[in-house]
Amino acid sequence: MTQATAMLVMFILYGVLPAAGLYLGYRGVKKLTAPKMLAYEAMPQLGYIPEKSLPAEVKTALTQINQKGEKLRVIYGDTNNDGKIDDTDTVSETYLMIQNLMDKHIPQAVADYRRLHDLDGARADNTKIKHSDVTGKEALLEVLRTINTQFDDLLDASYHQDGQKLLVTKRYLQQRFDNPASEVQILETTRIDTSDRPMADENKT
């Protein structure tokens, strides 16, 4: 081993490797100690908010809205039923409303509450807002409950609409296949009538 090679090995062993270890250790500790952020697939705009900064009731309501919102996006967004939402689907007013709620209105309401909470957490949770009968926390929960109820109504409407389609299909199939004997009889009667006509004409002659 030459002197240059030995110096290179020493540099790697006592310079590069310790520095890399310290850096990776720092990143690992930082990741472990970093606050857990909100993660909602249907509302990615909330991903910058630490979970601890919101009350448990708010997180529960957001989780419910996220689950229902994902279902509604597919129901009202995937209009051609190909399993994805793209330019080939027809954009409906209901789909746009759902998207606006999840992309704009909900994140804005949460941001407004967090500003109140940052000013004074206890006040946002306990002090009534002027000219109202609710606290900042209660106001946010009312907004989320309203959206939750609206999503429930949309899911219910979709269920009954698709259910009616199934009933129509069921009635059609019952009419088509439940009485095959009568259809065969009609066909046979038609054939007999058709075959009898020439014979009657021949007898007349």
ChimeraX attribute file (.defattr): number of C-alpha atoms within 10 A of each C-alpha:
attribute: neighborCount
match mode: 1-to-1
recipient: residues
	/A:1	6
	/A:2	7
	/A:3	8
	/A:4	9
	/A:5	10
	/A:6	11
	/A:7	12
	/A:8	13
	/A:9	13
	/A:10	12
	/A:11	12
	/A:12	13
	/A:13	12
	/A:14	11
	/A:15	12
	/A:16	12
	/A:17	12
	/A:18	12
	/A:19	13
	/A:20	11
	/A:21	11
	/A:22	11
	/A:23	12
	/A:24	12
	/A:25	12
	/A:26	12
	/A:27	12
	/A:28	12
	/A:29	11
	/A:30	11
	/A:31	11
	/A:32	10
	/A:33	9
	/A:34	10
	/A:35	13
	/A:36	14
	/A:37	14
	/A:38	21
	/A:39	17
	/A:40	16
	/A:41	13
	/A:42	19
	/A:43	22
	/A:44	14
	/A:45	17
	/A:46	22
	/A:47	15
	/A:48	11
	/A:49	18
	/A:50	14
	/A:51	16
	/A:52	12
	/A:53	15
	/A:54	16
	/A:55	11
	/A:56	11
	/A:57	12
	/A:58	16
	/A:59	16
	/A:60	11
	/A:61	15
	/A:62	24
	/A:63	17
	/A:64	14
	/A:65	25
	/A:66	20
	/A:67	13
	/A:68	17
	/A:69	24
	/A:70	16
	/A:71	15
	/A:72	21
	/A:73	17
	/A:74	15
	/A:75	16
	/A:76	20
	/A:77	23
	/A:78	20
	/A:79	17
	/A:80	12
	/A:81	11
	/A:82	10
	/A:83	10
	/A:84	13
	/A:85	18
	/A:86	13
	/A:87	8
	/A:88	11
	/A:89	15
	/A:90	14
	/A:91	15
	/A:92	11
	/A:93	10
	/A:94	14
	/A:95	18
	/A:96	13
	/A:97	11
	/A:98	21
	/A:99	18
	/A:100	12
	/A:101	16
	/A:102	22
	/A:103	16
	/A:104	12
	/A:105	16
	/A:106	21
	/A:107	18
	/A:108	15
	/A:109	15
	/A:110	21
	/A:111	15
	/A:112	13
	/A:113	23
	/A:114	20
	/A:115	13
	/A:116	17
	/A:117	18
	/A:118	12
	/A:119	11
	/A:120	11
	/A:121	17
	/A:122	11
	/A:123	16
	/A:124	22
	/A:125	18
	/A:126	13
	/A:127	14
	/A:128	16
	/A:129	14
	/A:130	8
	/A:131	6
	/A:132	8
	/A:133	10
	/A:134	17
	/A:135	18
	/A:136	22
	/A:137	24
	/A:138	19
	/A:139	19
	/A:140	20
	/A:141	20
	/A:142	13
	/A:143	14
	/A:144	21
	/A:145	17
	/A:146	12
	/A:147	21
	/A:148	19
	/A:149	12
	/A:150	14
	/A:151	19
	/A:152	16
	/A:153	12
	/A:154	17
	/A:155	17
	/A:156	11
	/A:157	12
	/A:158	15
	/A:159	11
	/A:160	11
	/A:161	11
	/A:162	11
	/A:163	12
	/A:164	12
	/A:165	11
	/A:166	12
	/A:167	11
	/A:168	12
	/A:169	12
	/A:170	12
	/A:171	11
	/A:172	12
	/A:173	11
	/A:174	11
	/A:175	11
	/A:176	11
	/A:177	10
	/A:178	10
	/A:179	10
	/A:180	10
	/A:181	10
	/A:182	10
	/A:183	12
	/A:184	11
	/A:185	11
	/A:186	10
	/A:187	11
	/A:188	12
	/A:189	12
	/A:190	11
	/A:191	11
	/A:192	10
	/A:193	10
	/A:194	11
	/A:195	11
	/A:196	10
	/A:197	10
	/A:198	10
	/A:199	10
	/A:200	10
	/A:201	9
	/A:202	8
	/A:203	7
	/A:204	6
	/A:205	5
